């Protein structure tokens, strides 16, 4: 499989809720990105293009990571759910810094695994250079009624910082996928897009060599870290969780499609593994239909993007 780095340089703030409107998460999950791409495919090419996208993702011809931070040319990946020797032996302040970290600089990853990274220095650098959370006042306006004010959590990225996605594709998918991402850059990702949030400039770059080598593993390694939320199929599950270290995500929410039902309906709840979960065995993952009685399927991306880390 071929891989590219798709950098999203946000022109406006990003709203990604985690259960409340005032939430302002600094990243998004792969299922959020996939849902947004499905809407773009439907807009650009109708049901035919949507079916092509879903079929290619289900068939493993396209893979997506979660959205991860970058600062200038520095890429970050999830903190692996492993016991790190240095974290256990350090003082209380250092332990707090280890616990606080969500992402590791890719150029420091091997040093981190050895327990030799200056965690407080890296945590401070990230906090000073990545972005800030804020609350934006908005108003709901209906004809003949007074405006109803409400607050929305927004994450604002600092200059030179943003989110990137690792996109895996078969060779013939490149331009087709690029068109979808370019269209999405104008529509935006996340919530409150009609208010101008979530829009970005897309920059595509080649893969980091070490990262690509970890993704293109050809033999059974000692450990694989998830770079996307993921869920094994029923046949894969028992082997996948054997000696694994993982965290879980609850994926739910409302279905935004106007053609699904006459009223807003909730998706079927799905529990997946988090990015950063570590496994001893590889697995493919699934694309789940989380619809419940509506007029069409609703797909939740839970394919695995696994990086060999040792």
WODAHU-V779561 format. One record per residue. N is the residue number from 1. RES is the residue in one small letter. PHI is phi in radians with two decimals (none if undefined). PSI is psi in whole degrees, 0 to 359 (999 if undefined). OMEGA is omega as a letter, one per 30 degrees, with the letter a starting at -180 (none if undefined). Layout:
n = [N:N]
res = [RES:RES]
phi = [PHI:PHI]
psi = [PSI:PSI]
omega = [OMEGA:OMEGA]
This chain:
n = [1:2:3:4:5:6:7:8:9:10:11:12:13:14:15:16:17:18:19:20:21:22:23:24:25:26:27:28:29:30:31:32:33:34:35:36:37:38:39:40:41:42:43:44:45:46:47:48:49:50:51:52:53:54:55:56:57:58:59:60:61:62:63:64:65:66:67:68:69:70:71:72:73:74:75:76:77:78:79:80:81:82:83:84:85:86:87:88:89:90:91:92:93:94:95:96:97:98:99:100:101:102:103:104:105:106:107:108:109:110:111:112:113:114:115:116:117:118:119:120:121:122:123:124:125:126:127:128:129:130:131:132:133:134:135:136:137:138:139:140:141:142:143:144:145:146:147:148:149:150:151:152:153:154:155:156:157:158:159:160:161:162:163:164:165:166:167:168:169:170:171:172:173:174:175:176:177:178:179:180:181:182:183:184:185:186:187:188:189:190:191:192:193:194:195:196:197:198:199:200:201:202:203:204:205:206:207:208:209:210:211:212:213:214:215:216:217:218:219:220:221:222:223:224:225:226:227:228:229:230:231:232:233:234:235:236:237:238:239:240:241:242:243:244:245:246:247:248:249:250:251:252:253:254:255:256:257:258:259:260:261:262:263:264:265:266:267:268:269:270:271:272:273:274:275:276:277:278:279:280:281:282:283:284:285:286:287:288:289:290:291:292:293:294:295:296:297:298:299:300:301:302:303:304:305:306:307:308:309:310]
res = [x:x:x:x:x:x:x:x:x:x:x:x:x:x:x:x:x:x:x:x:x:x:x:x:x:x:x:x:x:x:x:x:x:x:x:x:x:x:x:x:x:x:x:x:x:x:x:x:x:x:x:x:x:x:x:x:x:x:x:x:x:x:x:x:x:x:x:x:x:x:x:x:x:x:x:x:x:x:x:x:x:x:x:x:x:x:x:x:x:x:x:x:x:x:x:x:x:x:x:x:x:x:x:x:x:x:x:x:x:x:x:x:x:x:x:x:x:x:x:x:x:x:x:x:x:x:x:x:x:x:x:x:x:x:x:x:x:x:x:x:x:x:x:x:x:x:x:x:x:x:x:x:x:x:x:x:x:x:x:x:x:x:x:x:x:x:x:x:x:x:x:x:x:x:x:x:x:x:x:x:x:x:x:x:x:x:x:x:x:x:x:x:x:x:x:x:x:x:x:x:x:x:x:x:x:x:x:x:x:x:x:x:x:x:x:x:x:x:x:x:x:x:x:x:x:x:x:x:x:x:x:x:x:x:x:x:x:x:x:x:x:x:x:x:x:x:x:x:x:x:x:x:x:x:x:x:x:x:x:x:x:x:x:x:x:x:x:x:x:x:x:x:x:x:x:x:x:x:x:x:x:x:x:x:x:x:x:x:x:x:x:x:x:x:x:x:x:x:x:x:x:x:x:x:x:x:x:x:x:x]
phi = [none:-1.64:-2.33:-2.39:-1.71:-1.84:-1.57:-1.89:-1.69:-1.34:-1.45:-2.24:-1.22:-2.07:-1.99:-2.21:-1.34:-2.19:2.17:-2.24:-1.14:-1.46:-1.19:-2.51:-1.11:-1.62:-2.70:-2.38:-1.59:-1.09:-1.21:-1.12:-1.11:-1.09:-1.05:-1.13:-1.16:-1.07:-1.13:-1.16:-1.08:-1.12:-1.21:-1.43:-2.33:1.20:-1.04:-1.12:-1.19:-1.05:-1.08:-1.08:-1.09:-1.08:-1.07:-1.24:-1.23:-1.08:-1.43:1.41:-1.44:-2.32:-2.27:-2.30:-1.59:-1.17:-1.45:-2.04:-1.27:-2.39:-2.28:1.00:-1.66:-1.70:-1.70:-2.07:-2.20:-1.09:-1.22:-1.22:-1.47:-2.26:-1.38:-1.84:-0.97:-1.09:-1.18:-1.31:-1.68:-1.42:-1.31:-1.11:-1.14:-1.17:-1.09:-1.11:-1.14:-1.04:-1.17:-1.22:-1.09:-1.86:-2.29:-2.01:-1.06:-1.01:-1.28:-1.99:-1.11:-1.11:-1.13:-1.07:-1.08:-1.43:1.34:-1.97:-1.32:-1.38:-1.16:-1.13:-1.08:-1.19:-1.11:-1.13:-1.06:-1.09:-1.08:-1.44:-2.09:-1.56:3.04:-2.44:-1.58:-2.53:-2.05:-1.93:-1.42:-2.31:-2.44:-1.58:-2.06:-2.12:-1.01:1.41:-2.20:-1.23:-1.12:-1.90:-1.29:-2.69:-2.01:-2.23:-1.32:-2.34:-1.84:-1.94:-1.52:-1.33:-1.02:1.51:-2.03:3.10:-2.11:-2.23:-2.19:-1.53:-1.96:-1.78:-2.72:-1.31:-0.92:-1.31:-1.47:-0.97:-1.19:-1.10:-1.18:-1.03:-1.06:-1.13:-1.14:-1.08:-1.11:-1.12:-1.07:-1.46:-1.29:1.75:-2.20:1.61:-1.64:0.99:-1.17:-1.16:-1.66:1.70:-1.44:1.46:-1.44:-2.60:-1.73:-1.68:-2.22:-1.82:-2.39:-1.26:-1.31:-1.14:-1.05:-1.17:-1.13:-1.14:-1.09:-1.18:-1.39:-1.62:-1.22:-1.93:-2.33:-1.24:-1.63:-1.39:-2.75:-2.23:-1.83:-1.30:-1.86:-2.60:-1.07:-2.78:-2.58:-1.14:-1.20:-1.02:-1.21:-1.55:-1.06:-1.04:-1.21:-1.11:-1.53:-1.14:1.04:-1.52:-2.15:-2.55:-2.02:-2.02:-2.12:-1.71:-1.92:-2.63:2.19:-1.65:-1.58:-1.55:-1.17:-1.30:-1.58:-1.26:-2.81:-1.25:-2.20:-1.11:-2.15:-1.52:-1.28:-1.20:-1.19:-2.26:-1.81:-2.22:-1.39:-1.42:-1.06:1.72:-1.09:-2.11:-2.26:-1.58:-2.19:-1.44:-2.68:-1.55:1.55:-2.40:-2.00:-1.66:-1.57:-1.85:-1.31:-2.47:1.43:-1.53:-1.48:-2.72:-1.13:-2.24:-1.71:-2.05:-1.29:-2.54:-1.32:-1.58:-2.03:-1.96:-1.93:-1.25:-2.13:2.75]
psi = [145:151:148:156:121:107:132:107:105:128:336:178:168:131:111:110:154:34:335:152:331:0:148:70:150:8:177:159:162:329:327:316:315:317:318:320:324:317:322:319:318:321:319:321:13:198:328:312:322:314:322:315:311:316:318:325:315:325:0:12:344:134:147:139:172:171:123:157:151:149:112:237:9:122:147:145:164:151:124:145:69:157:123:126:314:326:324:330:353:171:177:322:320:320:319:321:318:315:324:327:133:331:149:135:132:323:352:8:314:320:322:314:331:354:22:3:143:90:318:320:314:322:317:317:314:314:327:338:352:303:183:148:141:170:128:130:132:172:136:122:121:144:129:4:157:149:139:109:149:166:144:131:133:139:128:123:142:164:131:358:158:205:149:157:136:122:121:137:153:155:321:351:346:302:326:314:319:320:319:316:320:317:319:329:329:327:316:163:151:196:168:38:328:343:8:0:156:2:147:163:132:129:123:133:164:163:149:134:315:320:317:321:322:329:326:49:136:350:166:116:181:331:140:131:135:133:10:159:146:159:120:155:169:323:330:342:311:316:323:320:355:118:23:158:116:159:159:149:139:119:118:196:184:154:125:352:129:337:355:315:165:336:163:132:152:149:157:133:136:133:128:168:148:155:142:343:144:135:154:341:147:159:164:318:185:166:113:143:112:20:158:87:12:191:348:164:155:117:138:121:126:35:149:134:107:131:126:126:8:999]
omega = [l:a:l:l:l:l:l:l:a:l:l:l:a:l:l:a:l:l:l:a:a:l:l:a:a:a:l:l:a:l:l:l:a:l:l:l:l:l:l:l:l:a:a:a:l:a:a:a:l:l:l:l:a:a:a:l:l:l:l:l:l:l:a:l:l:l:a:a:l:l:a:a:a:l:l:l:a:l:a:l:a:l:a:a:a:a:a:a:a:l:a:l:l:l:l:l:l:a:a:a:l:a:a:l:a:a:l:a:a:l:l:a:l:a:a:a:l:a:a:l:a:l:l:l:a:a:a:a:a:a:a:l:l:l:a:l:l:a:l:a:l:a:l:a:l:l:l:a:l:a:a:l:a:l:a:a:l:a:a:a:l:l:l:l:l:a:l:a:l:a:a:a:a:a:l:l:a:l:l:l:l:l:l:a:l:l:a:l:a:a:l:l:l:l:l:a:l:a:a:l:a:l:a:l:l:a:l:a:a:l:l:l:l:l:a:l:a:l:a:l:a:a:l:l:l:l:l:l:a:l:l:l:l:a:a:a:a:l:a:a:l:l:l:l:a:l:a:l:l:a:a:l:a:l:a:a:l:a:a:a:a:l:l:l:l:l:l:a:l:l:a:l:l:l:a:l:a:a:l:a:l:l:a:a:a:l:a:l:a:l:l:l:l:a:a:l:l:a:l:a:l:l:a:l:a:a:l:a:l:none]
